[in-house]
Every structure is written in structure tokens, then in C-alpha cells.
Amino acid sequence: MSMSESDAEEESVQEIQVPADIDWHMLDKSKFFFLGAALFSGVSGTLYPIVVLKTRQQVAQSQVSCIQTAFSLIRHEGYRALYRGFGTSLMGTIPARALYMAALEITKSNVGTITVRLGLAEPTAATIANAAAGLSAAMAAQLVWTPVDVVSQRLMVQDRSNSNNPKASAHLYVNGIDAFRKILITDGPRGLYRGFGISILTYAPSNAVWWASYSIAQRLIWNGVGYYWGKRDDKSSDSVADVLRPDSKTVMAVQGVSAAMAGGMSALITMPLDTIKTRLQVLDGDENGRRGPTVMQTVRKLLKEGGWMACYKGLGPRWASMSMSATTMITTYEFLKRLSTKNQEVMTR
């Protein structure tokens, strides 16, 4: 093959037209938030049992597999234990998601515009905008999510198998409101925001990495899809179409795979911080009124239990949870944005 023919083939497979990105100003805000609350509540309900198992593993004193944790939980406390604290979590998910989505879209739109004006290439501008959007969205959502996380995780890990014991039952939370009240009495408002700093350190970089990785992964996969289509069409015809237009199923598949890749990478990088955060949030102060353990005390205890590998307790469920959550979240989110556009012609572009 001559140099000119090679160049022509390479050029012919580079252009692939994907649906246009939908910016903040293009959305019907009321429809966006209403449909978003409904869709993401469903996603949260589907994935909640995995979060419960992950949390149980992180606070366990010994190494126990996810399957053993699940069977033990169901055998001693019943299937309802897999959804313990879900009501509280759901109540917090709606305002937290609203803050998350608003901060995400506003930041992405504004930063994207600024980076393009600065003369950065479109791929670089998109990656920076996605990273900045993920960072700001996580920080905004944690204002609501940290207290909800503290209460729901306390409910997740309490053992009701000894509820017939008067001493044990006296320390059990009846529901989310009871847990909220008892935490306030015991630890004050600071108790509801225990782990807030490390939550920011965990979720803000994680979200930045996730959205940046998602942007890069999506671009790489589209390049691969375009190359495959170009090679396939080249064998079946004398010429290759200048513009390749994928159907909606291909678009969703690429988004889902990109999200799963980004979610798995974020889970691996931030797992130790998440384990420390969970330990901080679920452990009570002692009966003498002293506060719960500090970050350094928690780290030392984890290392004593099993070395650095103890920081990766629950990695399997968290990896699965973040990958599945990322895939369902991004496909749901992109679908939500298309449903919420003011001009529905965008959906067919």
C-alpha cells in the first residue's frame, strides 16, 4: 500500500459523529430534577444491597468474603437487613443528587467554555471541564450526603440478631430519625459530619478522576469503533463513508463501557480512604463521653488488623458497586438529559 493510500484510509476512518453534548442552558430544569429524582432513586434501590455488604466488610474485625457476609447477614437477620437504612439514604439521595447534577452541569458548561476560549484543543478542554465538574459536584453533594451517610451506615452495620437482649437492644437505632436524634445527643452536630473532611478527600478527587477518565475512555473507544467500522466498510465497498453515525444502542454501549472502566479505576485508587471514612462514621464514642477515634487511630487499628491490605476490605463489592453504579448512572444520566432538553431535536442529532 502506498503512502497516499494509507493516509487516505486513515483520514476516512477518523470522523465519527456522535450525539451532541447537551449543555446546562439546553435543559428544562424542572423536568431534569423531577425525572432525575425518580430515575436515580430506582438505581440506588437496585444497588443498595451491595453497599450494605461493602460497609459490613469494612467494619469487620476479620477478613470475611462478600459471599460469606451476605449469607451470614441473611441467615441471622433476614433479607430485610440488605435494605437497612435505605429509607434514610433515599431521603438524602434526592437533594444530594440535585446538588450534584446542578454543580456538575454548571461547572462543566462554564469551564468548557473558558478552556475553549483559552485556545486549548477540544479533547483537552473536555477532559479538564469534566474533571472540574466532578470535583465541584462531589463537594456540593457532600454537604447533604455526609450526615445521611453517617446515619444510614450506622443502621447498616448494627446487629439485630441479639435484639432480644435488653442491654443490646437499648443501643439499637429504631429507624433513621431515632439514629439522627441519638447521634445529636451523643456527639452533637459534629457527629453528623464525622468524616466530612475525609469524605471530601475521597469523593472529590475520585469524581474528578472518574469524569476525566470517562471522557478519555469514551474518546478512545469511539476511535476504536470508528476504525473498526472503517475497516469493515473498506472490505465491503470501494469507498468509505466520510461520516459514521452510530445508532442509539452503540452510543449507550460505549457510554456504559467507558463508565465501568472509569468506575473501576476510581474504586481502586480511593479504596483505602473510603475504608477509613466508613470506620470513622460508624464507630461511636465511648461511655465516658469521649469522641470517636481520630483518622490516625483508625489507620493504626486497620494496619494492626491486617496490614495495608486491611485498607482494601470490601474492595470486591465496592469495585462491583462503583462499576455497575457508574454504568447505570451514566446511561441513566445521558438518557435523562435527552429527555429533559428544551429542543427535542437534539435527541436525534
N, C-alpha and C positions, 0 to 999 in steps of 0.2 A: 504494500500500500504506500503511495507517495505521501509526502509531507502535506501537500494541499488537501488530499482526500481525507487524511487523518484529522486535519484542522477542521474541515467541513463537517465531519462526523461528530467531533467533539462539540462544535458550536450548535449542531442540530439537536443535541440531547440536553442542552443546558437549561433551556427555558421551559419551565413548568408553571402553569397558572393555578394557584390555589385560591380558595375563597379569601376575599379581602378581610383584613383585620377590622374589627368593629371598635371604634373609639368611644370614650365616655359620652361625648356630645351626641352620638348617634343613638343612644339608648333611651327608651321610655322608662324613666326611673321607677315609677310606681309598679309597673309590670315587672321590672327587673328584680326589685326587692321582694315582691309578693311571691312570684314564681320561684325565686331563689330560696326563700324560706321553706317552701313546700318540697322542692326537689332535694335540697341538701339535708332536710330532716329525714327523708327516706334513705339517703345514702348513709347518714350517721347511724340510723337504726340497723341497717344491714351489717355494718362493720363493728358495731359496739361490742359484741362478744369477744372479738379478737383483742380489743383494747383492754377489756377486763382481764383476760388471760395474761397479756403482756404486763399489766400492773401487778397482778398477783405474783408473777415470776420475779419481778424487780424487787419486791419487798421480802421475798422468801429468804430464810437464813441459809438454805442449802440449795444446791443445783438440782432443779426438777424440770423435766422436759415439759413442753407445752401440752402434749397429749396427756401426760400423767396429771398435770394441773387441771385440765378440762374434766377428766374422768373423776378425779377426787372432788372437784367442786360440785359436779352434778350429783355424785353419789351421796355426799354429805348434806348438800344444801338445796338440791333440786335445780331444774332448768332455769327457774326464775333468777337464780343467782347470776346468770350470764348477762342479765339486764339490770342488775342492781345499780342504782344511781342514774339510770337512763333519763328519767323524768327531769331531774336537775340538770343533767347535761344538755338535754333538748331545749330547756328554757333558756340556757345560756348560749346555745348554738345560734339561735336566731339573731339576737342583737350582735353577737360576736362576728357572725358571717356577714351581716350587713355592714359593719365597720370595716371588715376585711375587704369585701368586694369594692366598697366605695374608695378606700385608700388605695387599693390595687389599681383600679382603672384610672383614677385621677392622676396618680403618680406616673403610671405608665404613659398616659397621654401627654402630660406636661414634659416629662423627662425625654420622651421620644422626640417631641418637637424641638426641644432645646439642643439635643445631641445632633439632630439632622442639620439644624441651623449652624452649628459649630463646624460643619463640614465633614463629620465622621461618616464612614461608609455605612450603608443600611444594615448589614449584618451586625456590625459592632454597635451601632446605635440601638438596635433592637435588643441585643444582649444586655447592654448597660441599663436600658429602660426597664427590662424585665427584672433584673437584679434589684434595682432601686425600688421598684413596685413591690416586690416580695418582701423586702426589708421593712418598708413603711407599713404594709398591710399587717405583717406579723406583730409589729409594735403596737399598732392601734387595737388589734383584736385582743391582745393580752390584757388590756385594761379591764375587759369584761371576762375573758376566759380564765384568768388565773384564779379568782375566787370560785368560779364554777368548777374548775379542775380540782381545787383543794377539797371541796365538798363531795363531788362525785367520786373521787378516788378514795376518800375515807369510806364511803358507802361500799365501793367495790371490794375493798380488802377486809372488811370486818367479817368475822366468822360467826355465823348464826347457828352453827351446829350445836353450840353449847348454850343456846338461848334459854333452856330450862333451868340453868344455874342462875340463881338470883344475883350473885356477885358479877357474873359475866354479862347478864342481860342489862344490868344497871349502866354499863359502859357502852351499850349498843345505841346507835342512832336509829330512830324510828323511821325517819324519812329525811329528805333534803332540807326541809325547813328546821327540823329538830337539830340536824347536824350544823346548820348555819348558826342557830341560836347558841348551841353548846360551844362551838369554836369561838364565837364572840365573847362568851362569858369566860372561857378558859384563857384565851390568848389575845382577846381584843381584836380590833380591825386589822392589826398587823398579821394575825393568824390567818386571815383570809387571803392575804397577799404573800404568804410564806412561799419562797421560791420564785417570787416575781422577777428578781434580778437574773437568776439563772435561767428562768423561762425565756426572758429576752435574749440571753446569750445562746440559748438552744434554738429557739424558733426563728429569731430574726436572721442570723446567718444561714440557717437551714433553708428558710424561704428564699433568701437571696440566691443561694446555691441552686435551689430547686428550679426557680424560674429562669435563671441564666442557663442551667443545664438543659432545661426543657426547650428553650429557644435554640440552643446549639444542636441538640439531638434531633429536633424536628427538621432543622435545615439539612443536616447530614442525611437523614432518612429520605427526605424529598429528593436530594441529589441522587441517592441510590435508586429511588423509584423512577426518576426521570431517565437515568442511564439505562435501567432495565427495559423500560418501555421503548427507549430509542433503539436499543439493540434488537428488541423483538420486532419492532416495526421495520427495521432495516432489513431483516431476513425475509419479511413477507411482502415487501414492496420496494420499488426502485427509489422512492424518496421518503423522507421522514418529515412528519408534520412539524412546523416551526414551533407551535404552542401545544403543550399537552395539558388537557383539562381533566383532572381526576374526578370521579364521582364521589358522592357523599360518604359511601361506605369506606372508600380508600382514605378519605380525609380523616374520618373517625378512627380508623385503624392506625394511621400514622400518629395522630394525636395521642391515642392510648398507649402505643409502644413507647413514644417519647416520654410520656408522663411516668410510665413504670420504670424506665431507665433512670430518670431524674429522681424519683422517689426512693429507689433502692440505694442510690449513691448518697442521698441526704441522710437516710436511716443509718448507714454505716458510719458516716462522718460524725454524726451528732449523738450516737447511742450512749456513750459514757455520760454526757451532760444530761440526757433525758433520765437515765437511771438515778443520778444524784438528785435531780429535781424531784422525781417521784418519791424518793426516800424522804426528802425534806418536807414534802407536802403531806404525807400520810402519817408521820410519826408525831405523837402528842408530846407535850411537855410532861414532866414528872409530877407527882402528887405534891411536891414542895413548892410548886408554882414556878419552877424554872422553865425557861423556854425550851423548845425542841433543839435538836442538835444543829451545830453550825455546818457550813459546807465542808470545812477541813475535817471535822469529826466524822462526818458522813463518808468522806473519801477514805479516811484511815480505817473505818469499820469495814468498808467494802473490800479494801486491799487485804485486810486481815482475814476476811471470809474466804477469799479465793484468788487473791492477786488481781492483776489488771483485767483478767477475764471476767471477774465478778461485775465489772462495769458494763459488760455486754450481756447480762442476764435479760432474757426476753427479746434478744435480737431477732430470733426467728419470727415470732408474732409481730414485732414492730416492722421488720422488713416486709412481711406479707401485708400488714395493715397499711403501711405507707405506700407500697407499690399498688395495691388494689384501690386504696383510697385515692391515690394520685390519678390512676387511670379512670376511675368512675367520676372523680371530681372534675377533671379537665374536660372529659367528654360531656358531662352534665353542664359544666360551666360554659363551654363553647355553644352547646345547644341552647342554653338559657339566653346567652347574648343574642343569638339569632332570632329567638322567639320575641325578644324584647326590643328589637330595632324599630325605630320610628318608621323607616322606609324598608318595607319587607322585600324590596327588590334586591337588597344586599344578600339575602339568603340564597339567591340563585346566581350570584356572581362567581 
